[in-house]
């Protein structure tokens, strides 16, 4: 059963990669709302804090949320700087 958790965690960790690659290539974040990115970022951060507070660390989930947190940070940076492209 642990392999199912590992596969699910990997899939969830990389599910935002297509959006990240698209954003890195085009710089376009018009389809992403700031509210979505802010709630996603806050949710990932809260889950990471929660997981690190547990006695038994679940590294599969920690890697999942850490990967998503990193992707979210990059997308958020692009979103916050989307109007500065022409400067």
C-alpha positions as CSV (number, residue, x, y, z in Angstrom):
1,X,0.0,0.0,0.0
2,X,2.9,2.3,0.6
3,X,3.8,2.2,-3.1
4,X,0.3,3.7,-3.9
5,X,1.1,6.5,-1.5
6,X,4.4,7.1,-3.1
7,X,3.0,7.2,-6.6
8,X,0.2,9.5,-5.5
9,X,2.6,11.8,-3.8
10,X,4.9,12.0,-6.8
11,X,1.9,12.7,-9.1
12,X,0.6,15.4,-6.8
13,X,4.1,16.9,-6.4
14,X,4.6,17.2,-10.2
15,X,1.0,18.0,-11.3
16,X,1.8,21.7,-11.5
17,X,4.9,21.2,-13.6
18,X,3.1,21.7,-17.0
19,X,1.8,25.1,-15.8
20,X,5.3,26.0,-14.5
21,X,7.0,25.1,-17.8
22,X,4.3,27.1,-19.7
23,X,4.8,30.1,-17.4
24,X,8.6,29.9,-17.7
25,X,8.5,29.7,-21.5
26,X,5.9,32.4,-22.0
27,X,5.8,34.5,-18.8
28,X,2.0,34.4,-19.1
29,X,0.1,34.0,-15.8
30,X,-3.1,35.6,-17.0
31,X,-5.1,32.4,-16.4
32,X,-4.0,32.2,-12.7
33,X,-5.7,34.4,-10.2
34,X,-3.7,35.9,-7.3
35,X,-6.3,34.5,-4.9
36,X,-5.7,31.0,-6.2
37,X,-1.9,31.3,-5.8
38,X,-2.1,32.9,-2.4
39,X,-4.5,30.2,-1.0
40,X,-2.4,27.4,-2.6
41,X,0.8,28.9,-1.1
42,X,-0.7,29.3,2.3
43,X,-2.2,25.8,2.3
44,X,1.2,24.2,1.3
45,X,3.0,26.2,4.0
46,X,0.5,25.2,6.7
47,X,0.7,21.5,5.7
48,X,4.5,21.6,5.8
49,X,4.5,23.2,9.3
50,X,2.0,20.6,10.4
51,X,4.0,17.7,9.0
52,X,7.2,18.9,10.6
53,X,5.4,19.2,14.0
54,X,4.5,15.5,14.0
55,X,6.6,13.1,16.0
56,X,7.0,10.7,13.1
57,X,8.0,12.6,10.0
58,X,6.3,11.4,6.7
59,X,9.0,12.2,4.2
60,X,6.8,11.2,1.2
61,X,4.2,13.9,2.1
62,X,6.9,16.4,3.1
63,X,8.6,16.1,-0.3
64,X,5.2,16.4,-2.0
65,X,4.3,19.6,-0.2
66,X,7.8,21.0,-0.5
67,X,7.8,20.5,-4.3
68,X,4.4,22.1,-4.6
69,X,5.4,25.0,-2.3
70,X,8.5,25.7,-4.5
71,X,6.4,25.6,-7.7
72,X,3.8,27.8,-6.1
73,X,6.5,30.3,-5.1
74,X,7.9,30.5,-8.7
75,X,4.4,30.9,-10.2
76,X,3.5,33.5,-7.5
77,X,6.7,35.5,-8.4
78,X,5.7,35.5,-12.1
79,X,2.2,36.6,-11.2
80,X,3.4,39.4,-9.0
81,X,5.7,40.6,-11.7
82,X,3.4,40.1,-14.7
83,X,2.8,43.8,-15.3
84,X,6.5,44.6,-15.1
85,X,7.4,42.8,-18.4
86,X,7.5,46.0,-20.4
87,X,9.7,47.9,-18.0
